Amino acid sequence: MAEAIPLNVVRNFDAMDNGDPMVPPQFACEECGGGMYPEYYKGLHGYEYKIIDVKK
């Protein structure tokens, strides 16, 4: 399942997150409660996140 989350929302979560910068910004699905991750996102700290890395 996919949901379009605006880039500015992802960046705001990234900016407020004081956690591990190696972990991509994550959201919880409102329907099932499962984790949602960006398909691709280059974070504010220079890390690149790809959904294929999360699914391994």
All heavy atoms as atom14 arrays in JSON, in Angstrom:
{
  "sequence": "MAEAIPLNVVRNFDAMDNGDPMVPPQFACEECGGGMYPEYYKGLHGYEYKIIDVKK",
  "atom14_mask": [
    [1, 1, 1, 1, 1, 1, 1, 1, 0, 0, 0, 0, 0, 0],
    [1, 1, 1, 1, 1, 0, 0, 0, 0, 0, 0, 0, 0, 0],
    [1, 1, 1, 1, 1, 1, 1, 1, 1, 0, 0, 0, 0, 0],
    [1, 1, 1, 1, 1, 0, 0, 0, 0, 0, 0, 0, 0, 0],
    [1, 1, 1, 1, 1, 1, 1, 1, 0, 0, 0, 0, 0, 0],
    [1, 1, 1, 1, 1, 1, 1, 0, 0, 0, 0, 0, 0, 0],
    [1, 1, 1, 1, 1, 1, 1, 1, 0, 0, 0, 0, 0, 0],
    [1, 1, 1, 1, 1, 1, 1, 1, 0, 0, 0, 0, 0, 0],
    [1, 1, 1, 1, 1, 1, 1, 0, 0, 0, 0, 0, 0, 0],
    [1, 1, 1, 1, 1, 1, 1, 0, 0, 0, 0, 0, 0, 0],
    [1, 1, 1, 1, 1, 1, 1, 1, 1, 1, 1, 0, 0, 0],
    [1, 1, 1, 1, 1, 1, 1, 1, 0, 0, 0, 0, 0, 0],
    [1, 1, 1, 1, 1, 1, 1, 1, 1, 1, 1, 0, 0, 0],
    [1, 1, 1, 1, 1, 1, 1, 1, 0, 0, 0, 0, 0, 0],
    [1, 1, 1, 1, 1, 0, 0, 0, 0, 0, 0, 0, 0, 0],
    [1, 1, 1, 1, 1, 1, 1, 1, 0, 0, 0, 0, 0, 0],
    [1, 1, 1, 1, 1, 1, 1, 1, 0, 0, 0, 0, 0, 0],
    [1, 1, 1, 1, 1, 1, 1, 1, 0, 0, 0, 0, 0, 0],
    [1, 1, 1, 1, 0, 0, 0, 0, 0, 0, 0, 0, 0, 0],
    [1, 1, 1, 1, 1, 1, 1, 1, 0, 0, 0, 0, 0, 0],
    [1, 1, 1, 1, 1, 1, 1, 0, 0, 0, 0, 0, 0, 0],
    [1, 1, 1, 1, 1, 1, 1, 1, 0, 0, 0, 0, 0, 0],
    [1, 1, 1, 1, 1, 1, 1, 0, 0, 0, 0, 0, 0, 0],
    [1, 1, 1, 1, 1, 1, 1, 0, 0, 0, 0, 0, 0, 0],
    [1, 1, 1, 1, 1, 1, 1, 0, 0, 0, 0, 0, 0, 0],
    [1, 1, 1, 1, 1, 1, 1, 1, 1, 0, 0, 0, 0, 0],
    [1, 1, 1, 1, 1, 1, 1, 1, 1, 1, 1, 0, 0, 0],
    [1, 1, 1, 1, 1, 0, 0, 0, 0, 0, 0, 0, 0, 0],
    [1, 1, 1, 1, 1, 1, 0, 0, 0, 0, 0, 0, 0, 0],
    [1, 1, 1, 1, 1, 1, 1, 1, 1, 0, 0, 0, 0, 0],
    [1, 1, 1, 1, 1, 1, 1, 1, 1, 0, 0, 0, 0, 0],
    [1, 1, 1, 1, 1, 1, 0, 0, 0, 0, 0, 0, 0, 0],
    [1, 1, 1, 1, 0, 0, 0, 0, 0, 0, 0, 0, 0, 0],
    [1, 1, 1, 1, 0, 0, 0, 0, 0, 0, 0, 0, 0, 0],
    [1, 1, 1, 1, 0, 0, 0, 0, 0, 0, 0, 0, 0, 0],
    [1, 1, 1, 1, 1, 1, 1, 1, 0, 0, 0, 0, 0, 0],
    [1, 1, 1, 1, 1, 1, 1, 1, 1, 1, 1, 1, 0, 0],
    [1, 1, 1, 1, 1, 1, 1, 0, 0, 0, 0, 0, 0, 0],
    [1, 1, 1, 1, 1, 1, 1, 1, 1, 0, 0, 0, 0, 0],
    [1, 1, 1, 1, 1, 1, 1, 1, 1, 1, 1, 1, 0, 0],
    [1, 1, 1, 1, 1, 1, 1, 1, 1, 1, 1, 1, 0, 0],
    [1, 1, 1, 1, 1, 1, 1, 1, 1, 0, 0, 0, 0, 0],
    [1, 1, 1, 1, 0, 0, 0, 0, 0, 0, 0, 0, 0, 0],
    [1, 1, 1, 1, 1, 1, 1, 1, 0, 0, 0, 0, 0, 0],
    [1, 1, 1, 1, 1, 1, 1, 1, 1, 1, 0, 0, 0, 0],
    [1, 1, 1, 1, 0, 0, 0, 0, 0, 0, 0, 0, 0, 0],
    [1, 1, 1, 1, 1, 1, 1, 1, 1, 1, 1, 1, 0, 0],
    [1, 1, 1, 1, 1, 1, 1, 1, 1, 0, 0, 0, 0, 0],
    [1, 1, 1, 1, 1, 1, 1, 1, 1, 1, 1, 1, 0, 0],
    [1, 1, 1, 1, 1, 1, 1, 1, 1, 0, 0, 0, 0, 0],
    [1, 1, 1, 1, 1, 1, 1, 1, 0, 0, 0, 0, 0, 0],
    [1, 1, 1, 1, 1, 1, 1, 1, 0, 0, 0, 0, 0, 0],
    [1, 1, 1, 1, 1, 1, 1, 1, 0, 0, 0, 0, 0, 0],
    [1, 1, 1, 1, 1, 1, 1, 0, 0, 0, 0, 0, 0, 0],
    [1, 1, 1, 1, 1, 1, 1, 1, 1, 0, 0, 0, 0, 0],
    [1, 1, 1, 1, 1, 1, 1, 1, 1, 0, 0, 0, 0, 0]
  ],
  "atom14_positions": [
    [[0.84, -1.18, 0.0], [0.0, 0.0, 0.0], [0.88, 1.24, 0.0], [1.92, 1.26, 0.64], [-0.91, -0.03, 1.23], [-1.82, 1.13, 1.3], [-2.94, 0.88, 2.7], [-4.1, 2.12, 2.36], [0.0, 0.0, 0.0], [0.0, 0.0, 0.0], [0.0, 0.0, 0.0], [0.0, 0.0, 0.0], [0.0, 0.0, 0.0], [0.0, 0.0, 0.0]],
    [[0.49, 2.27, -0.69], [1.26, 3.5, -0.78], [0.37, 4.69, -0.41], [-0.83, 4.67, -0.64], [1.8, 3.68, -2.18], [0.0, 0.0, 0.0], [0.0, 0.0, 0.0], [0.0, 0.0, 0.0], [0.0, 0.0, 0.0], [0.0, 0.0, 0.0], [0.0, 0.0, 0.0], [0.0, 0.0, 0.0], [0.0, 0.0, 0.0], [0.0, 0.0, 0.0]],
    [[1.0, 5.68, 0.17], [0.3, 6.92, 0.5], [1.24, 8.06, 0.18], [2.43, 8.01, 0.53], [-0.07, 6.95, 1.98], [-0.82, 8.19, 2.37], [-1.25, 8.18, 3.83], [-1.34, 7.09, 4.42], [-1.49, 9.26, 4.36], [0.0, 0.0, 0.0], [0.0, 0.0, 0.0], [0.0, 0.0, 0.0], [0.0, 0.0, 0.0], [0.0, 0.0, 0.0]],
    [[0.74, 9.08, -0.47], [1.56, 10.24, -0.82], [1.63, 11.18, 0.38], [0.62, 11.74, 0.8], [0.97, 10.95, -2.02], [0.0, 0.0, 0.0], [0.0, 0.0, 0.0], [0.0, 0.0, 0.0], [0.0, 0.0, 0.0], [0.0, 0.0, 0.0], [0.0, 0.0, 0.0], [0.0, 0.0, 0.0], [0.0, 0.0, 0.0], [0.0, 0.0, 0.0]],
    [[2.81, 11.29, 0.95], [3.04, 12.23, 2.05], [3.9, 13.35, 1.49], [4.96, 13.1, 0.92], [3.75, 11.53, 3.23], [2.84, 10.41, 3.77], [4.08, 12.54, 4.32], [3.47, 9.57, 4.85], [0.0, 0.0, 0.0], [0.0, 0.0, 0.0], [0.0, 0.0, 0.0], [0.0, 0.0, 0.0], [0.0, 0.0, 0.0], [0.0, 0.0, 0.0]],
    [[3.45, 14.6, 1.63], [4.19, 15.73, 1.05], [5.63, 15.79, 1.55], [5.91, 15.5, 2.72], [3.39, 16.95, 1.51], [2.03, 16.44, 1.82], [2.23, 15.03, 2.31], [0.0, 0.0, 0.0], [0.0, 0.0, 0.0], [0.0, 0.0, 0.0], [0.0, 0.0, 0.0], [0.0, 0.0, 0.0], [0.0, 0.0, 0.0], [0.0, 0.0, 0.0]],
    [[6.54, 16.16, 0.65], [7.96, 16.23, 0.98], [8.21, 17.15, 2.17], [9.04, 16.84, 3.03], [8.77, 16.68, -0.24], [10.26, 16.8, -0.04], [10.87, 15.46, 0.4], [10.93, 17.28, -1.32], [0.0, 0.0, 0.0], [0.0, 0.0, 0.0], [0.0, 0.0, 0.0], [0.0, 0.0, 0.0], [0.0, 0.0, 0.0], [0.0, 0.0, 0.0]],
    [[7.49, 18.25, 2.26], [7.73, 19.17, 3.38], [7.37, 18.53, 4.72], [8.0, 18.82, 5.74], [7.0, 20.5, 3.19], [5.5, 20.37, 3.23], [4.93, 19.38, 2.76], [4.83, 21.38, 3.76], [0.0, 0.0, 0.0], [0.0, 0.0, 0.0], [0.0, 0.0, 0.0], [0.0, 0.0, 0.0], [0.0, 0.0, 0.0], [0.0, 0.0, 0.0]],
    [[6.41, 17.62, 4.75], [6.06, 16.91, 5.98], [7.19, 15.95, 6.35], [7.6, 15.89, 7.52], [4.72, 16.15, 5.82], [4.45, 15.26, 7.02], [3.58, 17.12, 5.6], [0.0, 0.0, 0.0], [0.0, 0.0, 0.0], [0.0, 0.0, 0.0], [0.0, 0.0, 0.0], [0.0, 0.0, 0.0], [0.0, 0.0, 0.0], [0.0, 0.0, 0.0]],
    [[7.72, 15.24, 5.37], [8.83, 14.31, 5.63], [10.04, 15.09, 6.14], [10.68, 14.7, 7.12], [9.2, 13.52, 4.36], [10.41, 12.63, 4.61], [8.02, 12.68, 3.88], [0.0, 0.0, 0.0], [0.0, 0.0, 0.0], [0.0, 0.0, 0.0], [0.0, 0.0, 0.0], [0.0, 0.0, 0.0], [0.0, 0.0, 0.0], [0.0, 0.0, 0.0]],
    [[10.33, 16.23, 5.52], [11.48, 17.04, 5.95], [11.27, 17.6, 7.36], [12.2, 17.67, 8.14], [11.72, 18.17, 4.96], [12.36, 17.67, 3.69], [12.81, 18.8, 2.81], [13.52, 18.26, 1.66], [13.56, 18.83, 0.5], [12.94, 19.97, 0.29], [14.22, 18.27, -0.49], [0.0, 0.0, 0.0], [0.0, 0.0, 0.0], [0.0, 0.0, 0.0]],
    [[10.05, 18.0, 7.69], [9.78, 18.49, 9.04], [10.0, 17.4, 10.08], [10.58, 17.65, 11.13], [8.36, 19.05, 9.15], [8.2, 20.39, 8.47], [9.16, 21.09, 8.22], [6.97, 20.74, 8.15], [0.0, 0.0, 0.0], [0.0, 0.0, 0.0], [0.0, 0.0, 0.0], [0.0, 0.0, 0.0], [0.0, 0.0, 0.0], [0.0, 0.0, 0.0]],
    [[9.55, 16.19, 9.79], [9.78, 15.06, 10.69], [11.27, 14.79, 10.83], [11.76, 14.53, 11.92], [9.07, 13.81, 10.19], [7.68, 13.64, 10.72], [6.63, 14.4, 10.22], [7.4, 12.73, 11.72], [5.35, 14.27, 10.7], [6.12, 12.58, 12.22], [5.09, 13.35, 11.71], [0.0, 0.0, 0.0], [0.0, 0.0, 0.0], [0.0, 0.0, 0.0]],
    [[11.99, 14.86, 9.72], [13.43, 14.64, 9.72], [14.12, 15.69, 10.59], [15.01, 15.38, 11.39], [13.97, 14.68, 8.29], [15.38, 14.16, 8.14], [15.94, 13.61, 9.11], [15.94, 14.3, 7.03], [0.0, 0.0, 0.0], [0.0, 0.0, 0.0], [0.0, 0.0, 0.0], [0.0, 0.0, 0.0], [0.0, 0.0, 0.0], [0.0, 0.0, 0.0]],
    [[13.72, 16.94, 10.46], [14.34, 18.03, 11.21], [14.07, 17.92, 12.71], [14.92, 18.25, 13.53], [13.83, 19.38, 10.69], [0.0, 0.0, 0.0], [0.0, 0.0, 0.0], [0.0, 0.0, 0.0], [0.0, 0.0, 0.0], [0.0, 0.0, 0.0], [0.0, 0.0, 0.0], [0.0, 0.0, 0.0], [0.0, 0.0, 0.0], [0.0, 0.0, 0.0]],
    [[12.9, 17.42, 13.09], [12.53, 17.32, 14.51], [13.05, 16.04, 15.16], [13.09, 15.95, 16.39], [11.01, 17.36, 14.65], [10.41, 18.69, 14.29], [8.65, 18.78, 14.61], [7.99, 17.56, 13.48], [0.0, 0.0, 0.0], [0.0, 0.0, 0.0], [0.0, 0.0, 0.0], [0.0, 0.0, 0.0], [0.0, 0.0, 0.0], [0.0, 0.0, 0.0]],
    [[13.46, 15.07, 14.36], [13.89, 13.77, 14.88], [15.28, 13.86, 15.49], [16.23, 14.22, 14.81], [13.86, 12.73, 13.77], [14.2, 11.34, 14.25], [14.18, 11.11, 15.47], [14.45, 10.47, 13.4], [0.0, 0.0, 0.0], [0.0, 0.0, 0.0], [0.0, 0.0, 0.0], [0.0, 0.0, 0.0], [0.0, 0.0, 0.0], [0.0, 0.0, 0.0]],
    [[15.39, 13.52, 16.75], [16.69, 13.49, 17.42], [17.24, 12.07, 17.51], [18.19, 11.82, 18.23], [16.58, 14.08, 18.83], [16.3, 15.56, 18.8], [16.79, 16.26, 17.94], [15.47, 16.03, 19.72], [0.0, 0.0, 0.0], [0.0, 0.0, 0.0], [0.0, 0.0, 0.0], [0.0, 0.0, 0.0], [0.0, 0.0, 0.0], [0.0, 0.0, 0.0]],
    [[16.63, 11.15, 16.78], [17.04, 9.75, 16.82], [18.2, 9.45, 15.91], [18.97, 10.32, 15.51], [0.0, 0.0, 0.0], [0.0, 0.0, 0.0], [0.0, 0.0, 0.0], [0.0, 0.0, 0.0], [0.0, 0.0, 0.0], [0.0, 0.0, 0.0], [0.0, 0.0, 0.0], [0.0, 0.0, 0.0], [0.0, 0.0, 0.0], [0.0, 0.0, 0.0]],
    [[18.32, 8.21, 15.54], [19.4, 7.7, 14.7], [19.24, 8.23, 13.27], [18.25, 7.94, 12.61], [19.34, 6.17, 14.7], [20.48, 5.52, 13.96], [21.27, 6.24, 13.3], [20.59, 4.3, 14.03], [0.0, 0.0, 0.0], [0.0, 0.0, 0.0], [0.0, 0.0, 0.0], [0.0, 0.0, 0.0], [0.0, 0.0, 0.0], [0.0, 0.0, 0.0]],
    [[20.22, 9.01, 12.77], [20.1, 9.54, 11.41], [20.2, 8.47, 10.32], [19.91, 8.73, 9.16], [21.26, 10.53, 11.3], [22.24, 10.09, 12.32], [21.44, 9.45, 13.42], [0.0, 0.0, 0.0], [0.0, 0.0, 0.0], [0.0, 0.0, 0.0], [0.0, 0.0, 0.0], [0.0, 0.0, 0.0], [0.0, 0.0, 0.0], [0.0, 0.0, 0.0]],
    [[20.59, 7.24, 10.7], [20.66, 6.15, 9.73], [19.28, 5.57, 9.44], [19.11, 4.8, 8.5], [21.58, 5.03, 10.24], [23.02, 5.46, 10.41], [23.84, 5.81, 8.85], [23.89, 4.2, 8.12], [0.0, 0.0, 0.0], [0.0, 0.0, 0.0], [0.0, 0.0, 0.0], [0.0, 0.0, 0.0], [0.0, 0.0, 0.0], [0.0, 0.0, 0.0]],
    [[18.28, 5.92, 10.25], [16.92, 5.41, 10.1], [16.09, 6.47, 9.4], [16.07, 7.63, 9.82], [16.31, 5.07, 11.48], [14.88, 4.59, 11.34], [17.16, 4.04, 12.2], [0.0, 0.0, 0.0], [0.0, 0.0, 0.0], [0.0, 0.0, 0.0], [0.0, 0.0, 0.0], [0.0, 0.0, 0.0], [0.0, 0.0, 0.0], [0.0, 0.0, 0.0]],
    [[15.38, 6.1, 8.33], [14.59, 7.09, 7.6], [13.4, 7.6, 8.42], [12.95, 6.93, 9.35], [14.08, 6.32, 6.38], [14.07, 4.9, 6.8], [15.21, 4.76, 7.76], [0.0, 0.0, 0.0], [0.0, 0.0, 0.0], [0.0, 0.0, 0.0], [0.0, 0.0, 0.0], [0.0, 0.0, 0.0], [0.0, 0.0, 0.0], [0.0, 0.0, 0.0]],
    [[12.88, 8.78, 8.07], [11.66, 9.25, 8.71], [10.56, 8.2, 8.52], [10.42, 7.64, 7.44], [11.31, 10.53, 7.96], [12.59, 10.98, 7.34], [13.36, 9.73, 7.07], [0.0, 0.0, 0.0], [0.0, 0.0, 0.0], [0.0, 0.0, 0.0], [0.0, 0.0, 0.0], [0.0, 0.0, 0.0], [0.0, 0.0, 0.0], [0.0, 0.0, 0.0]],
    [[9.83, 7.92, 9.58], [8.81, 6.87, 9.52], [7.47, 7.42, 9.99], [7.41, 8.3, 10.82], [9.21, 5.71, 10.43], [10.53, 5.08, 10.05], [10.94, 4.03, 11.04], [10.11, 3.28, 11.55], [12.23, 3.95, 11.32], [0.0, 0.0, 0.0], [0.0, 0.0, 0.0], [0.0, 0.0, 0.0], [0.0, 0.0, 0.0], [0.0, 0.0, 0.0]],
    [[6.42, 6.84, 9.44], [5.06, 7.2, 9.78], [4.3, 5.92, 10.06], [4.69, 4.85, 9.64], [4.4, 7.95, 8.62], [5.15, 9.19, 8.22], [6.17, 9.14, 7.29], [4.83, 10.41, 8.8], [6.87, 10.28, 6.93], [5.53, 11.55, 8.45], [6.55, 11.49, 7.51], [0.0, 0.0, 0.0], [0.0, 0.0, 0.0], [0.0, 0.0, 0.0]],
    [[3.17, 6.04, 10.76], [2.31, 4.9, 11.02], [1.08, 5.0, 10.13], [0.45, 6.06, 10.04], [1.9, 4.85, 12.48], [0.0, 0.0, 0.0], [0.0, 0.0, 0.0], [0.0, 0.0, 0.0], [0.0, 0.0, 0.0], [0.0, 0.0, 0.0], [0.0, 0.0, 0.0], [0.0, 0.0, 0.0], [0.0, 0.0, 0.0], [0.0, 0.0, 0.0]],
    [[0.73, 3.91, 9.49], [-0.45, 3.84, 8.64], [-1.7, 4.0, 9.53], [-1.82, 3.32, 10.55], [-0.51, 2.5, 7.91], [-2.0, 2.27, 6.93], [0.0, 0.0, 0.0], [0.0, 0.0, 0.0], [0.0, 0.0, 0.0], [0.0, 0.0, 0.0], [0.0, 0.0, 0.0], [0.0, 0.0, 0.0], [0.0, 0.0, 0.0], [0.0, 0.0, 0.0]],
    [[-2.59, 4.9, 9.14], [-3.81, 5.13, 9.92], [-4.77, 3.95, 9.84], [-5.58, 3.75, 10.73], [-4.5, 6.4, 9.46], [-3.73, 7.65, 9.81], [-4.43, 8.93, 9.38], [-5.58, 8.87, 8.89], [-3.82, 9.99, 9.55], [0.0, 0.0, 0.0], [0.0, 0.0, 0.0], [0.0, 0.0, 0.0], [0.0, 0.0, 0.0], [0.0, 0.0, 0.0]],
    [[-4.67, 3.15, 8.78], [-5.58, 2.01, 8.62], [-5.13, 0.77, 9.38], [-5.91, 0.14, 10.06], [-5.76, 1.69, 7.14], [-6.56, 2.72, 6.39], [-6.86, 2.31, 4.96], [-6.93, 1.09, 4.69], [-7.0, 3.21, 4.13], [0.0, 0.0, 0.0], [0.0, 0.0, 0.0], [0.0, 0.0, 0.0], [0.0, 0.0, 0.0], [0.0, 0.0, 0.0]],
    [[-3.83, 0.41, 9.25], [-3.37, -0.85, 9.84], [-2.37, -0.66, 10.97], [-2.04, -1.61, 11.67], [-2.78, -1.75, 8.77], [-1.17, -1.19, 8.16], [0.0, 0.0, 0.0], [0.0, 0.0, 0.0], [0.0, 0.0, 0.0], [0.0, 0.0, 0.0], [0.0, 0.0, 0.0], [0.0, 0.0, 0.0], [0.0, 0.0, 0.0], [0.0, 0.0, 0.0]],
    [[-1.83, 0.56, 11.14], [-0.85, 0.81, 12.18], [0.57, 0.4, 11.82], [1.48, 0.57, 12.61], [0.0, 0.0, 0.0], [0.0, 0.0, 0.0], [0.0, 0.0, 0.0], [0.0, 0.0, 0.0], [0.0, 0.0, 0.0], [0.0, 0.0, 0.0], [0.0, 0.0, 0.0], [0.0, 0.0, 0.0], [0.0, 0.0, 0.0], [0.0, 0.0, 0.0]],
    [[0.75, -0.16, 10.61], [2.08, -0.59, 10.16], [2.99, 0.58, 9.85], [2.56, 1.72, 9.69], [0.0, 0.0, 0.0], [0.0, 0.0, 0.0], [0.0, 0.0, 0.0], [0.0, 0.0, 0.0], [0.0, 0.0, 0.0], [0.0, 0.0, 0.0], [0.0, 0.0, 0.0], [0.0, 0.0, 0.0], [0.0, 0.0, 0.0], [0.0, 0.0, 0.0]],
    [[4.29, 0.3, 9.78], [5.27, 1.33, 9.48], [5.26, 1.74, 8.02], [5.06, 0.9, 7.14], [0.0, 0.0, 0.0], [0.0, 0.0, 0.0], [0.0, 0.0, 0.0], [0.0, 0.0, 0.0], [0.0, 0.0, 0.0], [0.0, 0.0, 0.0], [0.0, 0.0, 0.0], [0.0, 0.0, 0.0], [0.0, 0.0, 0.0], [0.0, 0.0, 0.0]],
    [[5.43, 3.02, 7.79], [5.51, 3.55, 6.42], [6.84, 4.27, 6.29], [7.26, 5.01, 7.17], [4.36, 4.53, 6.17], [3.01, 3.88, 6.2], [1.6, 5.03, 6.12], [2.11, 6.32, 5.06], [0.0, 0.0, 0.0], [0.0, 0.0, 0.0], [0.0, 0.0, 0.0], [0.0, 0.0, 0.0], [0.0, 0.0, 0.0], [0.0, 0.0, 0.0]],
    [[7.51, 4.03, 5.15], [8.82, 4.6, 4.9], [8.84, 5.24, 3.52], [8.13, 4.79, 2.62], [9.89, 3.5, 4.92], [9.84, 2.63, 6.14], [9.06, 1.48, 6.18], [10.56, 2.97, 7.27], [9.0, 0.69, 7.3], [10.51, 2.18, 8.4], [9.74, 1.04, 8.41], [9.68, 0.26, 9.53], [0.0, 0.0, 0.0], [0.0, 0.0, 0.0]],
    [[9.68, 6.26, 3.31], [9.78, 6.85, 1.97], [10.37, 5.84, 0.98], [11.25, 5.06, 1.35], [10.74, 8.03, 2.15], [10.99, 8.17, 3.6], [10.54, 6.94, 4.28], [0.0, 0.0, 0.0], [0.0, 0.0, 0.0], [0.0, 0.0, 0.0], [0.0, 0.0, 0.0], [0.0, 0.0, 0.0], [0.0, 0.0, 0.0], [0.0, 0.0, 0.0]],
    [[9.88, 5.87, -0.26], [10.48, 5.02, -1.3], [11.91, 5.46, -1.56], [12.8, 4.65, -1.75], [9.67, 5.1, -2.59], [8.35, 4.41, -2.51], [7.58, 4.49, -3.8], [7.7, 5.48, -4.54], [6.84, 3.53, -4.06], [0.0, 0.0, 0.0], [0.0, 0.0, 0.0], [0.0, 0.0, 0.0], [0.0, 0.0, 0.0], [0.0, 0.0, 0.0]],
    [[12.11, 6.76, -1.57], [13.45, 7.34, -1.7], [13.42, 8.7, -1.04], [12.46, 9.46, -1.2], [13.89, 7.49, -3.16], [15.2, 8.25, -3.25], [16.4, 7.59, -3.08], [15.22, 9.62, -3.46], [17.61, 8.28, -3.12], [16.42, 10.32, -3.5], [17.61, 9.65, -3.33], [18.8, 10.33, -3.34], [0.0, 0.0, 0.0], [0.0, 0.0, 0.0]],
    [[14.44, 8.99, -0.27], [14.53, 10.29, 0.39], [15.98, 10.57, 0.73], [16.67, 9.71, 1.29], [13.68, 10.3, 1.66], [13.82, 11.55, 2.49], [13.41, 12.79, 2.0], [14.37, 11.51, 3.76], [13.54, 13.94, 2.76], [14.49, 12.66, 4.54], [14.08, 13.87, 4.03], [14.21, 15.01, 4.77], [0.0, 0.0, 0.0], [0.0, 0.0, 0.0]],
    [[16.46, 11.75, 0.36], [17.79, 12.18, 0.78], [17.58, 13.11, 1.96], [17.01, 14.2, 1.82], [18.55, 12.89, -0.33], [19.96, 13.24, 0.07], [20.81, 13.68, -1.08], [22.23, 13.92, -0.58], [23.12, 14.29, -1.67], [0.0, 0.0, 0.0], [0.0, 0.0, 0.0], [0.0, 0.0, 0.0], [0.0, 0.0, 0.0], [0.0, 0.0, 0.0]],
    [[18.01, 12.68, 3.13], [17.75, 13.38, 4.37], [18.55, 14.66, 4.55], [19.5, 14.95, 3.8], [0.0, 0.0, 0.0], [0.0, 0.0, 0.0], [0.0, 0.0, 0.0], [0.0, 0.0, 0.0], [0.0, 0.0, 0.0], [0.0, 0.0, 0.0], [0.0, 0.0, 0.0], [0.0, 0.0, 0.0], [0.0, 0.0, 0.0], [0.0, 0.0, 0.0]],
    [[18.16, 15.42, 5.55], [18.8, 16.69, 5.86], [20.26, 16.52, 6.29], [21.04, 17.45, 6.19], [18.02, 17.4, 6.97], [16.57, 17.74, 6.65], [15.88, 18.36, 7.87], [16.48, 18.69, 5.46], [0.0, 0.0, 0.0], [0.0, 0.0, 0.0], [0.0, 0.0, 0.0], [0.0, 0.0, 0.0], [0.0, 0.0, 0.0], [0.0, 0.0, 0.0]],
    [[20.61, 15.32, 6.74], [21.98, 15.06, 7.18], [22.82, 14.39, 6.09], [23.92, 13.93, 6.35], [21.96, 14.18, 8.44], [21.16, 14.79, 9.56], [21.56, 15.88, 10.28], [19.93, 14.47, 10.04], [20.65, 16.2, 11.16], [19.64, 15.35, 11.04], [0.0, 0.0, 0.0], [0.0, 0.0, 0.0], [0.0, 0.0, 0.0], [0.0, 0.0, 0.0]],
    [[22.26, 14.31, 4.88], [23.0, 13.77, 3.74], [22.83, 12.28, 3.5], [23.35, 11.75, 2.53], [0.0, 0.0, 0.0], [0.0, 0.0, 0.0], [0.0, 0.0, 0.0], [0.0, 0.0, 0.0], [0.0, 0.0, 0.0], [0.0, 0.0, 0.0], [0.0, 0.0, 0.0], [0.0, 0.0, 0.0], [0.0, 0.0, 0.0], [0.0, 0.0, 0.0]],
    [[22.11, 11.58, 4.38], [21.89, 10.15, 4.18], [20.81, 9.94, 3.12], [19.86, 10.7, 3.04], [21.42, 9.48, 5.48], [22.48, 9.46, 6.56], [22.49, 10.41, 7.56], [23.46, 8.48, 6.55], [23.45, 10.4, 8.55], [24.43, 8.45, 7.54], [24.42, 9.41, 8.53], [25.38, 9.4, 9.52], [0.0, 0.0, 0.0], [0.0, 0.0, 0.0]],
    [[20.99, 8.89, 2.32], [19.98, 8.52, 1.33], [19.27, 7.26, 1.81], [19.91, 6.3, 2.22], [20.62, 8.26, -0.04], [21.11, 9.53, -0.68], [21.55, 9.31, -2.12], [20.82, 8.65, -2.87], [22.64, 9.8, -2.46], [0.0, 0.0, 0.0], [0.0, 0.0, 0.0], [0.0, 0.0, 0.0], [0.0, 0.0, 0.0], [0.0, 0.0, 0.0]],
    [[17.94, 7.31, 1.78], [17.13, 6.19, 2.22], [16.37, 5.64, 1.03], [15.8, 6.39, 0.26], [16.12, 6.65, 3.29], [16.75, 7.42, 4.41], [16.63, 8.8, 4.48], [17.45, 6.77, 5.42], [17.19, 9.51, 5.52], [18.02, 7.48, 6.46], [17.89, 8.85, 6.51], [18.44, 9.56, 7.53], [0.0, 0.0, 0.0], [0.0, 0.0, 0.0]],
    [[16.37, 4.32, 0.89], [15.64, 3.65, -0.2], [14.79, 2.55, 0.41], [15.26, 1.81, 1.29], [16.61, 3.05, -1.21], [17.49, 4.09, -1.86], [18.53, 3.44, -2.76], [19.5, 4.51, -3.24], [20.69, 3.92, -3.8], [0.0, 0.0, 0.0], [0.0, 0.0, 0.0], [0.0, 0.0, 0.0], [0.0, 0.0, 0.0], [0.0, 0.0, 0.0]],
    [[13.56, 2.43, -0.04], [12.64, 1.43, 0.51], [13.2, 0.02, 0.37], [12.98, -0.8, 1.24], [11.24, 1.55, -0.12], [10.19, 0.73, 0.64], [11.25, 1.14, -1.58], [9.9, 1.2, 2.03], [0.0, 0.0, 0.0], [0.0, 0.0, 0.0], [0.0, 0.0, 0.0], [0.0, 0.0, 0.0], [0.0, 0.0, 0.0], [0.0, 0.0, 0.0]],
    [[13.98, -0.24, -0.66], [14.56, -1.57, -0.86], [15.47, -1.93, 0.31], [15.57, -3.08, 0.71], [15.29, -1.67, -2.21], [15.6, -3.13, -2.54], [16.54, -0.84, -2.25], [14.4, -3.92, -2.95], [0.0, 0.0, 0.0], [0.0, 0.0, 0.0], [0.0, 0.0, 0.0], [0.0, 0.0, 0.0], [0.0, 0.0, 0.0], [0.0, 0.0, 0.0]],
    [[16.14, -0.93, 0.93], [17.01, -1.19, 2.07], [16.2, -1.57, 3.31], [16.65, -2.38, 4.12], [17.86, 0.05, 2.39], [18.84, 0.39, 1.26], [19.21, -0.53, 0.51], [19.2, 1.57, 1.15], [0.0, 0.0, 0.0], [0.0, 0.0, 0.0], [0.0, 0.0, 0.0], [0.0, 0.0, 0.0], [0.0, 0.0, 0.0], [0.0, 0.0, 0.0]],
    [[15.02, -1.01, 3.47], [14.16, -1.3, 4.62], [13.56, -2.7, 4.49], [13.41, -3.41, 5.48], [13.03, -0.24, 4.74], [12.05, -0.61, 5.84], [13.63, 1.14, 4.99], [0.0, 0.0, 0.0], [0.0, 0.0, 0.0], [0.0, 0.0, 0.0], [0.0, 0.0, 0.0], [0.0, 0.0, 0.0], [0.0, 0.0, 0.0], [0.0, 0.0, 0.0]],
    [[13.25, -3.13, 3.27], [12.59, -4.4, 3.04], [13.51, -5.6, 3.1], [13.06, -6.72, 3.0], [11.85, -4.37, 1.7], [10.66, -3.45, 1.72], [9.89, -3.54, 0.43], [8.62, -2.73, 0.49], [7.8, -2.89, -0.7], [0.0, 0.0, 0.0], [0.0, 0.0, 0.0], [0.0, 0.0, 0.0], [0.0, 0.0, 0.0], [0.0, 0.0, 0.0]],
    [[14.81, -5.4, 3.25], [15.77, -6.52, 3.29], [15.58, -7.37, 4.51], [15.26, -6.97, 5.56], [17.2, -6.02, 3.24], [17.6, -5.52, 1.89], [19.05, -5.09, 1.91], [19.42, -4.52, 0.56], [20.78, -4.0, 0.53], [0.0, 0.0, 0.0], [0.0, 0.0, 0.0], [0.0, 0.0, 0.0], [0.0, 0.0, 0.0], [0.0, 0.0, 0.0]]
  ]
}
